[in-house]
Amino acid sequence: MTDESLSTQASRSYQSPLREAQSAMTRERILMAAKDYLEKNDIESLTLRRIAELSGVSPPTVYAHFPTMDDLIGAFFQWLKPRMGLNQPLPPLSELPTMPDRLFPRYDEFGSLLRNLMNKPSWDRQRLADRDQRHGGWIESIGAELPDLTPEQRRRGILVAAAFWTPTLWRWLMDTCGFTQEEARTVAGWAIRTLIDALKNDPSGLDGTTMPTTQPAEEI
């Protein structure tokens, strides 16, 4: 190999990390533009051409990173999760009631964005696509501390408890119930703690059987 070939190869090897860094910066720029737009607008109104205008890059550049809107929304979903703390490992079972205290302030911070995203078909497709991996991690992590439960009891009980730290429950407590931020965190933590106690003491309600009805006092 000639000195010129070695020089060209070395030049390319040094340029590659630079190109990768530039590509990552462009990708971040596009996703940040999507965030700014989605804080004020409906997700269903966003297009790739519009995001190119907002991010200041050419449409072909956007298409190179995100060939379809589903690709962009899927990437945005994964980009947003760590910023809301949703990619962190779960704490031990005894600390699960602290999850609303940990996560709800993040939801408050991204409140306008979340409200514009939730219950939209394109966003729900990403949530459903991510569901098995997300829920499976919760069940595996918490289930190890509940060895006396059947697999079905663990699945049902853990997912019900997990519902109380999700953005969906946060929004219901804040918008539908009208709770303050502190109230929302308090009642959600209490609900998780109560469900954990039930899982430990009496998980029979998770078996899918019909609970016996209470007879009127005069018939007892």
N, C-alpha and C positions, 0 to 999 in steps of 0.2 A: 504493500500500500504506500502510495506516494505521500510526501509531506503535505501536498495540497489536499489530498483525500482525507488525511487525518485532521487537517485544519477544518475542512467542511463538516466532518462528522462531529468534531468537538463543538463547532458553532451550533449545529442542530441540537446537540444534547443540552447546551446551555439555554437555547431558545425555548425548548419544550416546557420547562417549569414556568417560564415567563408567560407563554401562551396559555398554560393551564390556569395561572393566576389571573390573567386578563379575562379568560372565559368565566371563571368563578365570580369575578367582580361584575361582569355583565349580567350573569344569572341573578346575582343578588340585587342588582339595579332594577331588573325587570320585576322581581318579586316584591321589592319595596314599592315600586310604582303600583303594583297590584294592590298592596296593602292600603296605600293612600287612597286609591280609587274606591276600594270596597268598604272603607270606613264611612263613605257618604252615599254609595250607590249600590244598587242591586247587583248581585253576582251574575244574574242571567243577562244583564245588559252589557257585560264586558266581552270584548272580542280581541283576538290577537293583534289585529291592525290597530285597535285603540290603545292597547298596552304598548305597542311600539311607539306611538306618538307620545304617550305619557312618560315612557322611560328614556326617550331621546335616542333610540336605536332604530335601525332599519327593520322593516317587516321580515326580510330574509333572516336577519340575526335572531329575531324572536322565534321564527319557525325552526331555526337550527337547534335552539334549546328546547322548544316546546312545540312539536309538530301539530298538536291539536289543543283545543281548549281543555279537554279532559286531562291532557298531560300537564298543562299549566296549573289547573286547579288541584290535581294530585300532588304536584310539587309544592304548591302553596300550602296545602294541608300538612304535608310533612315538615315544611319550613316553620309553620306556626306552632306545631305541637311542642317542641322544646322551649319556645318562647313563653308558653303558658305553663311549663313545668310538667307536661303530660308524658314526657319520655323518661322520667325519673323512676328508678326502682321503688316499689312500694315499701313502706316501713313495716316493722313487725306488726302482728295482729293487734297488740295492745296499743299501738300508736295510730291505728287507722282513723280513729275519731278526729285526729288532727288534720286530716286531709283537707277539709274545707278551709281551715285556717291557712294552710299552705297554698291552696289553689285559687280560692275565691278572690283574693286580692289581684291575682293575675287576670282573672276573668273581668274584674272591675276595670282594670287597665285597658283591656281590649274590648270593652263593653260594646261600643258602637260597631266595631268590626264583627263581633260574634252575632249581634242581633241582625246584621245584614246577611250573614251567611246561613244561619240556622233555618231549617225547614225549607231549604231550596233544593230542587231535584239534583242539580249538579254537585252540590256539597254533600247531600245525603248519599250519593253514589260513592264518594270517597270514604265516608264514615263506614258504610257497609263493607266496602272492600278491605278496610283496615280492621274490621270488627273481630274476626277470628284470632288474629295475632294479638290484638290488644286485650281482648277478654281472656284468651288462653294464658297470657302472661299473668293476669290477675289471679286466675283460678289456680295456676301452678304455684304462684308465690304464697298466696294465703292458705291454700288448701293443705300445704305441708304442715301447718299448725293446727289442723282440724282432722287428725287421723281417724277419729271415731265416726265421722260422717260418711255416708255412702257417696259415691261419685256424683250422683244426681243431687243430693242434698248440698254438697259443696258447690256445684255449679250454680244452682238456683240461689242459694243463700249469699254467696260471694257477689254475684252479679246484682242482686237486689241492694246489698250494702254499697257496692260501687256506684250505683245510680246516684247516691247522695253526695258525690263529689264531682259530678259531671257538669259541663256547661249548661246542659239542658235543665238540670235541677236548679242550678244557680239562677238561671233566667226565670224559671217558674216562681221561685221564692222572691226574687227581686221585683219582677214585673207583674205577675199575677197576684201574688200575696201582698205585695207592697211592703215587704220587710226592709229594714235598714241593712246595711252591709254587715254590721255586727250581729243583728238578729239572724240573718241568713246563715252566717257561719256557725252560730250557736245551735240553732235548731238542726242543721244538717249534721253537725258533730254528735249531738244527742241522739239522733236517729241511727247513726252508724253504731254508736256505743250500745244502743238498745238492741239492735239486730245482732251484734256480735254476742251479747249475753244470751239471746234466744238461740243462736246457733250452738252455743256451748251447752245450754241447759235443756232445750226442748226443740229440736229441729223437725219434729214430726209434722208440722204444718207444711213442710217442703216436700212431702212424699207424694203429693198429688191426689190424696184421698179426701173425701168429703168429711168435713168436721161435723160431729154430731150436734144437732140443734138442742138448745136448752129448753126443757119443758117449762110451761108456766108454773108458777109457785104453787097454785092450788092443786096441780096434778102430781106434785112430787110427794 
